[in-house]
Protein backbone atom coordinates (compact mmCIF):
# COMPACT_ATOMS: atom_id res chain seq x y z
CA UNK A 1 0.00 0.00 0.00
CA UNK A 2 2.78 2.43 0.94
CA UNK A 3 4.64 1.56 -2.25
CA UNK A 4 1.56 2.35 -4.38
CA UNK A 5 1.01 5.62 -2.58
CA UNK A 6 4.67 6.59 -3.12
CA UNK A 7 4.37 5.74 -6.82
CA UNK A 8 1.25 7.89 -7.13
CA UNK A 9 2.94 10.81 -5.36
CA UNK A 10 6.02 10.53 -7.60
CA UNK A 11 3.85 10.48 -10.73
CA UNK A 12 1.76 13.46 -9.59
CA UNK A 13 4.87 15.50 -8.74
CA UNK A 14 6.50 14.60 -12.06
CA UNK A 15 3.42 15.58 -14.07
CA UNK A 16 3.09 18.82 -12.11
CA UNK A 17 6.75 19.68 -12.77
CA UNK A 18 6.33 19.08 -16.49
CA UNK A 19 3.16 21.19 -16.64
CA UNK A 20 4.74 24.08 -14.72
CA UNK A 21 7.83 23.99 -16.94
CA UNK A 22 5.72 24.00 -20.11
CA UNK A 23 3.48 26.82 -18.88
CA UNK A 24 6.40 29.00 -17.78
CA UNK A 25 8.32 28.34 -20.98
CA UNK A 26 5.38 29.15 -23.26
CA UNK A 27 4.41 32.20 -21.23
CA UNK A 28 7.90 33.66 -21.54
CA UNK A 29 8.43 32.86 -25.22
CA UNK A 30 10.80 29.96 -24.49
CA UNK A 31 12.50 28.06 -27.25
CA UNK A 32 14.47 24.82 -27.30
CA UNK A 33 18.05 24.97 -28.56
CA UNK A 34 18.86 22.02 -30.82
CA UNK A 35 22.07 23.05 -32.59
CA UNK A 36 25.44 24.63 -31.77
CA UNK A 37 24.24 28.13 -32.64
CA UNK A 38 21.06 29.86 -31.54
CA UNK A 39 19.57 33.27 -32.20
CA UNK A 40 16.95 34.90 -30.00
CA UNK A 41 15.63 38.31 -29.03
CA UNK A 42 16.09 40.31 -25.88
CA UNK A 43 13.89 39.13 -23.01
CA UNK A 44 13.21 35.64 -24.35
CA UNK A 45 13.94 32.48 -22.42
CA UNK A 46 15.34 29.37 -24.05
CA UNK A 47 16.18 25.83 -22.99
CA UNK A 48 18.96 23.36 -23.64
CA UNK A 49 17.93 19.72 -23.06
CA UNK A 50 20.67 17.10 -22.70
CA UNK A 51 20.63 13.34 -22.19
CA UNK A 52 21.85 12.52 -18.70
CA UNK A 53 21.99 9.74 -16.16
CA UNK A 54 21.98 11.07 -12.61
CA UNK A 55 22.26 7.57 -11.12
CA UNK A 56 25.86 7.24 -12.40
CA UNK A 57 27.23 10.30 -10.61
CA UNK A 58 27.61 12.28 -13.82
CA UNK A 59 25.91 15.63 -14.11
CA UNK A 60 25.87 18.57 -16.48
CA UNK A 61 27.22 21.95 -15.40
CA UNK A 62 27.11 25.21 -17.33
CA UNK A 63 29.22 28.31 -17.75
CA UNK A 64 28.32 31.46 -19.66
CA UNK A 65 31.13 33.53 -21.14
CA UNK A 66 29.24 36.86 -20.96
CA UNK A 67 26.48 37.03 -18.35
CA UNK A 68 25.54 40.51 -19.62
CA UNK A 69 24.08 38.77 -22.71
CA UNK A 70 22.63 35.54 -21.26
CA UNK A 71 21.64 34.69 -17.69
CA UNK A 72 21.27 31.22 -16.18
CA UNK A 73 17.74 30.72 -14.81
CA UNK A 74 17.25 27.11 -13.76
CA UNK A 75 18.18 23.45 -14.20
CA UNK A 76 15.83 20.47 -13.89
CA UNK A 77 16.43 16.73 -14.27
CA UNK A 78 13.60 14.49 -15.43
CA UNK A 79 14.01 10.70 -15.28
CA UNK A 80 12.80 8.83 -18.35
CA UNK A 81 11.86 5.61 -16.52
CA UNK A 82 8.45 5.21 -14.94
CA UNK A 83 10.28 4.53 -11.68
CA UNK A 84 12.87 7.34 -11.31
CA UNK A 85 14.82 5.36 -8.72
CA UNK A 86 15.87 2.67 -11.20
CA UNK A 87 19.66 2.39 -11.03
CA UNK A 88 21.13 3.05 -14.46
CA UNK A 89 17.93 4.67 -15.71
CA UNK A 90 18.60 7.78 -17.76
CA UNK A 91 16.74 11.01 -18.23
CA UNK A 92 17.00 14.57 -19.50
CA UNK A 93 18.78 17.51 -17.88
CA UNK A 94 17.17 20.78 -19.02
CA UNK A 95 18.85 24.15 -18.52
CA UNK A 96 16.83 27.36 -18.85
CA UNK A 97 18.49 30.65 -19.79
CA UNK A 98 17.28 34.20 -20.48
CA UNK A 99 18.48 36.70 -23.07
CA UNK A 100 19.29 39.77 -20.93
CA UNK A 101 21.40 41.91 -23.28
CA UNK A 102 22.17 42.30 -26.96
CA UNK A 103 25.30 40.62 -28.27
CA UNK A 104 26.89 37.21 -28.67
CA UNK A 105 28.14 34.82 -26.01
CA UNK A 106 29.07 31.18 -25.56
CA UNK A 107 27.44 28.68 -23.22
CA UNK A 108 29.62 25.68 -22.37
CA UNK A 109 27.99 22.59 -20.88
CA UNK A 110 30.17 19.87 -19.36
CA UNK A 111 29.09 16.33 -18.38
CA UNK A 112 31.36 14.94 -15.67
CA UNK A 113 31.61 13.51 -12.20
CA UNK A 114 32.50 16.48 -9.99
CA UNK A 115 34.92 14.51 -7.80
CA UNK A 116 37.03 13.14 -10.67
CA UNK A 117 40.10 14.95 -12.01
CA UNK A 118 39.76 13.69 -15.59
CA UNK A 119 38.46 15.28 -18.79
CA UNK A 120 34.65 15.41 -18.98
CA UNK A 121 32.76 12.58 -20.64
CA UNK A 122 30.99 15.13 -22.90
CA UNK A 123 31.17 18.83 -23.69
CA UNK A 124 28.69 20.93 -25.62
CA UNK A 125 29.39 24.49 -26.73
CA UNK A 126 26.60 26.74 -28.01
CA UNK A 127 27.04 30.23 -29.50
CA UNK A 128 24.09 32.44 -28.57
CA UNK A 129 23.26 35.67 -30.39
CA UNK A 130 20.74 38.05 -28.82
CA UNK A 131 19.21 40.74 -31.07
N, C-alpha and C positions, 0 to 999 in steps of 0.2 A: 504494500500500500504506500509506504513512504517513498519507495523507488518510483512508483507511478506519479506521485505528487511532485517529486523532484523533476521528473521528465517534463511534466506539464508546465511547471514554473520555468524551466530552461527554455522550452519552446515559446512560451508567452513573452519572455524577456527578449529572446532573439528576434521574434517577429516585431515587437515594439521598437527595438533598436533599428531594424531595417526600415520600418515605416518612418521613424523620426529622421533618419539619415536622408531618405528620399524626399521627404517634405522639406527639410532644411535646404537640401541641395537645389531642388526645383525652385523654391522661393527665392533663393539668392542667385539664380542664373548659373548654377553649377554645371560644369562640363567634365567629362572624363578624358584624361590624357591617354592616348594610345601609342603615340610615337615618341621620337627623341627630340622633337621640336613641337612647340605649342604656342599659339597666338591667342590672346584674349584682350578684353578691354578693362579699363580701370574700374575697380569695384566688384568685379566678378569673382566667384569662387570656382575652384576646379579641383578635381580629385585624381590621384594616381593610385591605381589598384595593382597590387603585386601578389603573386603566389607566395605563400609562406607556410611554415609548419612550426608553430609555436611549441609543440611537444618535443622538438629536438634541441631546443636551446638557442636556435638561430632566431634572430629578429632583424627587422629592417630599421635603420636609423636614417635621418635626413639631415642635410646641411644645405643652406641657401647662401649663395655667394653674396648677393646684395639684398638685404632685408628691407631696403627702401623701395624695392620693386615688388617683391613677393613676401608675404608673411605666412608662417606656419600656423594653422588653425587647430587641427586635431588629427588623431590617429586612432583607427579602430580595427580590431582583428575579428574576423567572422569565420568560425570553423565551418567546413563544408559538410562534415559528417553529421548525421542526425543526432549522434551522441558526441558532443564536443570534447568529452574526456577520453576519447579513444586514442591510445598511444600510437603515434605515427600518423594520425589523421591530419591532413592538411587543411588549408583555408586560404583566406584572402586578407591581406593587410592593406587598408585603404588610408591614404594620407590626404587631408584636405588643406588647401592653401587658398590665399586670397591675394588678388592683384591690388596692391596698395599704392603703386607709383608707376609712372610711365618709364619705359626703358626695357633693357634686356638683362636677364640674369640666368644663372645655372643652378638647378637643383640636383644634388648628388644623393642617391639612395644606395645604402650599403647593407648587404645581408651577411651577418656574421654572428658568431658567438662572442659576446662582450668580454668574456674572461680569457679568450685565446689571443695570443700574439702572433697570428698568422694572417696572410692576406685574406680578404673577405671571399666568401663562396660566390657572391654575385655583386656586381655594381651596375647601377643604371644612372645615366646622366641625361638630363632633359634641359634643353635651352628654352626658356620662357620669354616671350616678348609681350609686353603690355603696351597697348596703344590708347 
